[in-house]
Amino acid sequence: MRVELRNPSRTLEIDGPLTVVALLQRLEVDRETVLVICDGTLVPGDARIEADAAVEIRPVISGGAP
């Protein structure tokens, strides 16, 4: 699968299939700090990502009015 990470931006090729949780563990990324988007759709931690998928991992950014 092609995995695109943000901050810093980089692209990796990872053997799959994997669950979201397994992918993040392999990348040493905390699940609570990112959003995982597979083929344009936000996916939960137990979702299975196929070997030919395009995955984007974005950091969670929160904010609000003072």
C-alpha positions as CSV (number, residue, x, y, z in Angstrom):
1,M,0.0,0.0,0.0
2,R,1.1,3.6,-0.6
3,V,1.1,5.5,2.7
4,E,1.3,9.3,2.6
5,L,2.2,10.9,6.0
6,R,1.9,14.6,6.8
7,N,4.1,16.7,9.1
8,P,6.7,16.0,7.8
9,S,5.4,15.0,4.4
10,R,6.7,11.7,3.1
11,T,5.4,8.7,1.2
12,L,6.1,5.0,2.1
13,E,5.4,1.7,0.5
14,I,4.1,-0.8,3.1
15,D,3.3,-4.5,2.5
16,G,-0.3,-5.3,3.3
17,P,-3.0,-6.1,3.9
18,L,-3.1,-4.6,7.5
19,T,-5.6,-3.2,9.9
20,V,-5.3,0.5,10.6
21,V,-4.1,-0.3,14.2
22,A,-1.4,-2.7,12.8
23,L,-0.3,-0.1,10.2
24,L,0.1,2.6,12.9
25,Q,1.9,0.3,15.2
26,R,4.4,-0.6,12.4
27,L,4.9,3.2,11.8
28,E,5.1,3.9,15.5
29,V,2.3,6.4,15.3
30,D,-0.1,6.9,18.2
31,R,-3.7,6.2,17.0
32,E,-5.1,9.0,19.1
33,T,-3.1,11.7,17.3
34,V,-4.0,11.0,13.6
35,L,-6.8,10.5,11.1
36,V,-6.4,7.7,8.7
37,I,-8.0,8.1,5.2
38,C,-8.1,5.1,2.9
39,D,-9.0,5.8,-0.8
40,G,-10.6,9.0,0.2
41,T,-12.7,7.7,3.1
42,L,-12.0,8.2,6.8
43,V,-11.6,4.7,8.4
44,P,-11.8,3.3,11.9
45,G,-9.0,1.5,13.7
46,D,-10.3,-2.0,13.1
47,A,-10.7,-1.4,9.3
48,R,-8.6,-3.7,7.0
49,I,-6.5,-1.9,4.5
50,E,-5.8,-3.8,1.3
51,A,-2.3,-4.1,-0.2
52,D,-3.2,-1.9,-3.2
53,A,-4.8,0.9,-1.2
54,A,-3.8,4.6,-1.1
55,V,-3.6,5.7,2.6
56,E,-3.2,9.2,4.0
57,I,-2.3,9.7,7.6
58,R,-3.0,13.3,8.9
59,P,-2.3,14.7,12.3
60,V,-5.4,15.6,14.4
61,I,-5.6,19.4,14.8
62,S,-8.1,20.9,17.2
63,G,-9.0,24.4,18.0
64,G,-11.9,26.6,18.7
65,A,-13.1,30.0,19.7
66,P,-11.6,31.6,22.8
